[in-house]
């Protein structure tokens, strides 16, 4: 009995961009069956977005460059079929959902694509309502898109594509801005469409801990042009991408990487894995700092009729890392922007004894550094050199101060490079160096791990630890529970603009099914955060699983 028809075929595909000596994809052969959920993995810059763009014809029709070989989608050759002529069979959600919006309101945005496909108005209305329910955003239907949080915008972008009922859906980092519960709900909804309706889904994702349980296959792009496909079990054991369960398997010398928390939990229980002594030590609520560098009383932020923050009280100590978490729209970004004095707020706010809302721009720069969700929003000059020179001048620092700070953060960049040509991690490093040039005591990072692979996140964690060691007070808003477990001293959990939990990271995240990292779920109810909380086992003599270290 034959298997399902292929939805996507890559036949000896090589993609080379202008000005590049080496192709991004080289002689790639790949067949994606109809009704499969395929996850594309690889480090930043290896070619994941190129592979996705080739499926809907954006590569090379929009991106430029040369594509040799053939990409056939639902029987259509993308070499002779332009993206607009693939729109009825392929839906695409880019990394930055805002870039795809063409209307002003949620329900209009979901309807727009169907209108362009000529779908009958009554059917459009029905599909809009069904898709709003599917993605859990029915309460947002009349909201202006500009008033939504990043995660809410991401769900709207996914809804707008799913409503058109394409046969193939391509998603680039679909959960990067979603809180853990929303990410699970969206992926579960997409997986249900795969299983129930035969939808073919291809998605690229850095946070593999969120998606491997839903995947039928993994496609690994190592960065040398190859495209390697296989089952999740086989590919996790072969790739150089290291989510928590891969690191746990390495530490325990398991021959196979478990794909799900359930599989890892069963094996750990069977082997009676031991935990580090520190895990069993009780963690109490720390005493409030004697001299907080940030003091907030009754802080409130209001957007029209919406209370984004309500009566927030916080004291933040020097040399500390506070992680702010909560579902999309809970007020995390508003809190960070309010702490920087960058938006109107009520209540009492002091940073190093000064209210940044009353300080001029030069003084405020010396109090608080804020890196927004999209770090590149702060980069507007044509080169790294120009950005660094501007930072030195604005911070009244000697020439070269910003470049020195950039080097301390572990980045050596060509000063002539346009910041738009940098990787996500390099842009984040440059913005952080620019913001730190004024030596502010408080550093605010809003979703800093978006678009970062595991190696880049490890590097960012090292930077954060170094800044904490230098006495900086860091406040980090994130949906990345694994990153929070790695760097946080304290977690502040928000809901509907209010603080609902505040305490040591180990206490807060391991007591919450939604915010617990993978390793905490594997060893529940023990308060384990990372693989390093697990005592390593001795490998069998001569054992070698062949995975990259």
N, C-alpha and C positions, 0 to 999 in steps of 0.2 A: 504494500500500500504506500503510495507516494505521500510525501510530507506537504506542508503548506507551500503555496506559491511564494516566491521571493517578492517582497515589496520594494527592496532596494538592492541594486547590484552595482558594485564597484569592480570594473574590469580593467586591470592593469593601469590604474590611475596614478599619474604623476602631476603634482601641482607645484609650479615654480612662480614666485612673485617677482615683480620688477625689482632690479637692484640686488637680488639675492643670488649668490653663487650656487647654493645647494637647494634642492627642492624640499618643500615642507612635507609633502607626501611622495613616496617613491614606489612605483610599481605595486600599488595597493590593490589587493583582491579581497573583496568582502561581500558576503551575501547575508541580508537580513530578512528572515522569513516574515510573511504576513502574520500579524497578531503576536509579535514578540516585543518585549521591553528590553532594549539594548542600552547599556550604560557605557559611555566612552570615558576612559580614564587616562591620566598622564599628567606629568608636571606642567606648570605654567609655560606656555610658549612652545609646546611640542607639536601642536597642530590639531588640537581637538576642535576648535572653532572652524578651522579650514574644512575638516571632514563634515561637520554639520552643515556649513554653508554650501558645500558641493551637492548636498541632497536636495536643496530647494533652488539651486541654480545661482545663488548669490556669488558663488565661486564658480567660474571666473567672471560672469556677466556684470557684477557690480564691483567686486574686489579688484578686478584686473588680474594680470598675470596670465599664465598659460596652463591649460589643463589638457594633458594627453591621456588617452584611454577613453573609457566611457563610464558615465554614471547614469543608470536607468532606474527611474522611479515610477512604479505602477505602470510600467510599459513605455514610459516617455523618456527619451534621451535628452538629458539636460544640455547637451551641446547645441541642440537645435530647438530646444523649448525654453523660452525665457521665463524668469521667475513668475511674472504675472500670469503666464499660461499654465503654471503649475499650482496656482493658488487654490484651485478647487480640490486638489488631492494632497497637498502638503501645507501644513500649518507650522509657522516658525515663531518661537518666543525668544528674543535676544537676551543677552546678559542684562542690559539696561532697559527695563520695560518702558520707561518714560519715552525713550526714543521711538517707540512704535505707536504711541498714542496720537490720534488725529482728531479727537473730539474733546469736549470739556467735562462730560458727565459719565458716570459708570455705565448706566444702561445704554446710553448712546454709543459708547465705545464698544460694548459687546455686540450691539446690533450692526455697527458700521460695516464690518467685514462681510456679513451676510447680505447686506444691501448691495455691496459691490459684486457679489456673486449672483444677484438677481433672484434671490429667494423671496417667495411670496410674503407680504407683510404679516399676515396672520401666523404663518409658520415662524417668522422671526420673533414675534412676541412670545410664542410658546417656548422657543429655544432659549430666549433670554432668561425667562423665569426658571427653566430647568437648569440652566448653567449656573445661575446665581445660587440655587440650592446646592448644586453639586460641589461648588467651591466654598460654600459656607459664607457667602458675602451678600445675602439678600438684604441685610440691613443697610448696605452701602449703595443700593441701586440709584438713589437720587443725589448722591454726594458728588461734588466737583472733584475731579481727579487730583487737582493740586492740593486738596486738603487731606489726602490720604497719606498714611505712613508708607515707607518703602515696601514693606511686606504686603500691605493691602494693594498697592499698585501692582506688585508682582502677581498676585492672585487675579486681579482684573485682566492683566495681559494674557494670562493662561486661559481665563474664561473666554476672552474674545476669540482666541484661536479654537478652543474646543467647541464653541457654539456653531462654528461653520461646518462641523462634522467632517473634517478631512480624513483621508484614509491613513495618512502618515503625519505624526506630530513630532517636530524637532524642538528640543528645549535646551538652551544653553544656560547652565547654572540656575535651574528653576527654583531651588530652595534657598538661595544665598541670602535673601532678605527676610525669610520666614522664621517665625518662632518655632520651637520644636513641635508643638502640637499642630500648628498650621501646616508645617512641612509634612508631617506624617499623614494628615488628613488629605492634603493635595496629592501626595504620592499614592495613597490608598485609592483615592478616587480615579486617578489615571490608571492604576493597575486594574481596577474593576472594569474600566472601559476596554482594556487590553483583553481581559479574560472573557467578558460578556459580549463584546461587540466586535472583537477581532481587530481593534485599533493597533496600529504599529507605532511604537514610540522609540525614539532615539534621543537620549539626553546625555549631556556632559555634566559632570558633577565632581567637585573637589571633596565634598563631605560624604565619603563613601559609606560611613556608618549609617547614613540615612537611607540609602537606596539599595544596597546589595541584597537585602531580603526580598525586594520586589523584582530583581533582575532575572531575565532568562539567560542572558549572556553578557559578558564584559568584552569590550574592545579596548586594547591597550595600545597607546601610541608612545613608544619609548623616546622619540625625539630624533631618531636617525632616519626618519622617512618611512619606517615600517608600520604596518597596521596588523596587529595580532589579535585574533578573536578566540574565545573559548568559554567554557562554563565559568560561573563566578568562583567555584571552588578551585579550579585549576589556575585561573588567572590571578587570584589574590595571592597564590603561592609563588607566582612568577614575577609579578610586577615590582617596580621600585617605588610604588605608592604605598604608604604605610599608615592606614587607619588604625584605630586602637586595637581591634581584634588581631591584626597582623602583628603588631608589637607584642601583644600578649602571647600569641603563638610562638614568636621568637623567644620570648623570655622563658616559656615553659617547654621549649624544644618540641613542640607538637609537629608532627609530620604534615598535617593538613591544617589550613586556616579555616576556622568555622565561619560560615557566611552570616549567621544570625546569633543574636544574644542567647536564644534558646539552646542552640547547639553548643555554644561555648559553656553555658551554665551546666548543661548535663555532663560534659566532659570534665569540667572542673570539680563537680560534685563527686563524680566517679573516682577521680584521682586524689581527692581530699587535699587540694592545693592549700598550702599554708600562706598566711598573710604576714606582712611586716608588723613588728610589734607596735609601731607608732599608730597603726590603724585602729587598734583596740583601745588606745588611750582616750579618755573622755575629753571633749573640747567644750569649754565653757564660753559663755558670752564675754568678750573682752571688756575690760574697763574702758570707759570713754577717754579719749586723749585729754591730757591735762591742758594742752595748748593747741587746739585744732587749727590747721591752716585754713580750713573752710568751715564756716558756721552758717547754717541756714535755719530760719525759723518762720514757719507759716508761708513758705514760698508757694506762689500760685501763678499759673499761666492760663490765659483764656484766649481762645480764637473764636470771636463772635459769640455764639451761644454754647460753644464747646469748652468745658473745663478740662484742659490737657493735664494740668497739675493742680492738686488741691492740698493746701496746708502741709507741705513737706518740711519735716524737721530732720536735719542731718548735721553731724560733726565728722569731719574728715581729717585724719592725722597726716603729718609728714611721713615720708618713707613708708607708704602703704599703697596697696592696689585694691580698689573697690570696684567690683563688677556690678553693673546695673542690668537686670534682666526683667523679662515680662513679655506678654504676648504683643503682637503687632498693634500699635495704637494705644499702648498703655501709658505713654508719656516719657519714654527713655530719651529720645532725641531732644524733646522739649526741656528735660531736666539738664542735659549737658549744655544746651545753648543758653539756658537761663543762668547756669553757674558761671558761664563766660560773660554774662551781662550783655549778650548779643540779641536779646529779644525782650520786649516789655514783660515785666513780672511784678507781682506784689509780694509783700512780706520782707523780712530782713535777710540780707545777704552780705557776708563779709568774706573776703579772700585776703589773707595776710593783713587783716584789720581794715581793709579798704573795700568799699562797695564798687565793683567793677562797672556797674551801671552808670555811675557818676564820673568815672575816670575817662580822660581823653584816650584816643587810640594808642598813643605811645605808652602811656601808663598801663593801660589794659593789657598790652602786649607783654609787658613785664610781669603781669600777674598770672595770666591764664593762657595756655596754648590749647587751641581746639582744632582737631583734625576731623572734618565732617565725613559722612558716609562715603561720599565720592570725593576722595582726596584730590583728584585732579581739578576740582572746582576752584582750588586755590592757586593753580598754576596757570599763568596767563602770558608769560614772557617766552621768547622764542628759543631759549637755550637754558641748560642747567646753570651755566656761568652767570647768565643774566638774573636768574631767580636767586642765586646765592648772593650776588652783589646787592640786589635789592633788599634782601633780608638783612644783610650787614648794615646797610644805610638806614633802614627803618628802625632797627634795634640799637642804633648808635654804637655798633661794635666795630672793631678794627677789621680791615679787609682780610678775608680768608677765614673769618670765624665760622661762617656757615659751612664752608668746605671742610673745615676741621671737624665740625659736628657731624657732617655726613660721613666722614671717615670713621668716626667713633661709633656710628651706627652700623658700620660694616659694609658701606657702599662706596665703591670707587667708580665714578661715572665719568664718561667723556664730557668735558665741560661744553663742548659744541653741540651735544645731543639735544634735540627738541624733546621736551618732557612728554609730549604725546607719543613718542616712539619708545618710551620706557615700559617695562613690564609693570604689572600691578604692584608688586613688591617694591620695585625701584621707585615708582611714583610715591608710594606711601612713605618710603624712607626719605625722599627728597622733601616732601611736605613736612614731615616730622622734624627734619633738620632745620628747615626754614622757620618753623614755629618755635623750636627750642633755642634759636639763636639769641633771643632776648633773655634766656635763663629764667623763665617763669617757674615759680614753685609748684604750680598745679598744671597737670597735663590731662586733657580730656580727649578720648578716642571714641568715635562713634562708628560701630561696626567695622573695626579695622581689619578683620580677616576675610571680608568679602573678596572673592577672586584669588585668594592665596592658596597655594597647595600646602601640603603638610610640612615640607622643608621650610617654606617661607614663613609659616606660622611658628615653627620652632625658632627661627631666627628672630621673629618679632617678640616671642616670649623672652628670649635672651636680652633683647633691648629693654624690654619692660623691667626685667629684674635688675638690670644695670641702672636704670633711671631710679628705681626704688632705692637701690643701694646708695645713690647719690643724694637721697633725701627728698626726691620729688613725691608729691601726692598725685597718684594716677587714678582716674575714674574712667572706666571702660564700659561702654554699652555694647552688648553682644547677644546674639541668638546662638552662638557657637558654644554649646555646653562643654565640649571637650577642651576648648581653649580656656573657658572660665575655670575649669578644674585644674588646668595647668598653671595659671598665673595668679588666680585671685586669692587675696587674704580674707576678703569679706564679700558677701553678696547682698545687694539690696534688690528685693523683688517688688516690682510695681504692678498694680492692676487698677485700671480706670483712673489713673493719675494720683494714686495714693500708695504709700509704702505698706505692703502687707506682710513682709518678712524682712528681717535684717539680722545678719549674724555671720559667723565663720563659714567659709565656703563649704567645708566638709559637712557641716550640720545642715545647711540650707539645701544644697543640691541632692544629697543622698536621701533626704526625706521627701523628695518630690518625684513622682513617676515621670512628670513632663520634663524636668530639668536635670535629671540624673544622667551622667555620662554613661557610655556603653559598659565600661568596666564595673561601675557601681551596680548596674543591672545584673551583670553576670554573677556578682558576689553578694547581692542583696540577701539578708539585711545588714551585712557588714559594711561599714562606711568607707568603701574603697573608691578612690577617685581615678587613679591612673595605673597602668601596668607596673609602674615602679613600686606600687603598694603591695605587689605580689612577690613573694620570695621565689627566686628562680630555681628551677629544678636542674639536676645534672643530666646532660645529654648522654644517650647511650654511646658506648665506645665506638668511634668511627662514624657516628651519625652526622649526616649532612644533607639537609633538605634541598640544597642548591639555590635557595632564594638569595637575592642580593642583600647585603648587609649595609 
